[in-house]
Amino acid sequence: MSIGLSDRAGAVTGSATMAVSARARELRAAGYRVVGFGAGEPDFPTPDHIVAAAQRACADPVNHRYTSAAGLPELRHLIAQTVLADTGLAVAASDVLVANGAKQAVYLACMVLLNPGDEALVPAPYWTTYPEAVRLAGATPVAVDTDPGQDYKVTPDRLDAHVTPRTKVLFFGSPANPTGTVYTPEETRAIGEWAARRGIWVISDEIYQHLVYDGAVAVSMPVAAPAVRDRCLVIGGVSKTYAMTGWRVGWLYGPAEAVRAAVNLQSHMSSNVSNVAQAAAIAALRAGRPGFDDVLAAYDRRRRLMLHVLQGIRGVDCPTPGGAFYCFPSVRRLLTRTINGRGFASTAELAAFILDEAGVALLPGEAFGAPGCLRLSYALDDQSLQTGLEHLQRLLSSQDIPRAHVH
Ligand SMILES: Cc1ncc(COP(=O)(O)O)c(C=O)c1O
């Protein structure tokens, strides 16, 4: 029976990845070893110099008080400087907003750009939060399907097929979650110029900008397509690059008027981001990325291993991800077969089966608007990665595999 919650509450679904995570927790609690390919976060601890800066900030009473809703001035300056150094884009510190993670920045961007009735183009597979943030703003997400055979990339032609007079926003991410797709500078420019020609805003999520492999370069949207700069909000943050997912510091920058509106909104929603977390982000940006090459090399090694195994399994088609830390294979062909006598109506069922039978937690494509696919994160230690892949390979080759009991 309804208890009278708002339409808004009814329209938004919780994270579709929760069911797998909850089952994985149950299995672990029951003593089974579960390898987690589900997490979208680095397995490395936050570097010591960042943690030390936060510890010092805790002890300083200046941080025990409210600060500016837009973020600490020093952090906004550092973000602007870092953007200039990394991308060549000159951004005024006053056009930067510090938010509670890139996730809140995405939500704020939707809230300041979208009216009820507007439509936002969301290339699918998409990060689960995009359509929900669009719905929270009262607007309608419009999925634009892509093809694993074309590395899950959208093109201006595909986008054109989904444009209506109500289209207000296009989501763009490179490298992308969940596919790891990295667009070339030319492809990014073509999409940006397409949006500029049609007067469509671009929310460019660049949270994975530094996680690229094989010499790929993820060019920032307003750099690739200057024509869209006055209608482009860029999202970024420290979560993925600095192993700081739990600290909750992200940002947004773009045209002054839009950023000012987002600051006003944030001032009523959450006030400032925790000063201690901002001090940690200041330490992160100030020191640059020492040791990051080693981190990248570790991800790259794991990416190659996972890709090699997945591409060797019958019925699994996995494009090579150029960035982030995910593989996103299509398993459509697998769904037409049985494994150990079991058939599967969806990848949600297949993911549950893999968890129960092989002790491997991975995420079904349904969570990302891509039924028929699976997402596997390779942000985990080499040993666990190896074990999980072996179990997965054995199960999907229809060989019996006993659950590893750890009592
Ligand atoms: C594409 C994308 N954008 C944003 C975020 C959120 O990052 P944050 O931890 O800074 O909120 C994630 C996290 O998974 C992501 O995958």
The ligand as an SDF file (V2000), in Angstrom:
LIG
                    3D

 16 16  0  0  0  0  0  0  0  0999 V2000
   31.3340    8.0340  -15.3580 C   0  0  0  0  0  0  0  0  0  0  0  0
   31.3610    8.3760  -13.9120 C   0  0  0  0  0  0  0  0  0  0  0  0
   31.1370    9.6470  -13.5390 N   0  0  0  0  0  0  0  0  0  0  0  0
   31.1460    9.9840  -12.2460 C   0  0  0  0  0  0  0  0  0  0  0  0
   31.3790    9.0560  -11.2560 C   0  0  0  0  0  0  0  0  0  0  0  0
   31.2950    9.4830   -9.8150 C   0  0  0  0  0  0  0  0  0  0  0  0
   32.4900    9.8420   -9.2620 O   0  0  0  0  0  0  0  0  0  0  0  0
   32.5270   10.3810   -7.7860 P   0  0  0  0  0  0  0  0  0  0  0  0
   33.0450    9.2730   -6.9370 O   0  0  0  0  0  0  0  0  0  0  0  0
   33.4990   11.5290   -7.8360 O   0  0  0  0  0  0  0  0  0  0  0  0
   31.1790   10.8160   -7.3910 O   0  0  0  0  0  0  0  0  0  0  0  0
   31.6150    7.7240  -11.5900 C   0  0  0  0  0  0  0  0  0  0  0  0
   31.8180    6.7100  -10.5430 C   0  0  0  0  0  0  0  0  0  0  0  0
   31.6650    5.5280  -10.7290 O   0  0  0  0  0  0  0  0  0  0  0  0
   31.6100    7.3810  -12.9580 C   0  0  0  0  0  0  0  0  0  0  0  0
   31.8380    6.1210  -13.3460 O   0  0  0  0  0  0  0  0  0  0  0  0
  1  2  1  0
  2  3  1  0
  2 15  2  0
  3  4  2  0
  4  5  1  0
  5  6  1  0
  5 12  2  0
  6  7  1  0
  7  8  1  0
  8  9  2  0
  8 10  1  0
  8 11  1  0
 12 13  1  0
 12 15  1  0
 13 14  2  0
 15 16  1  0
M  END
$$$$
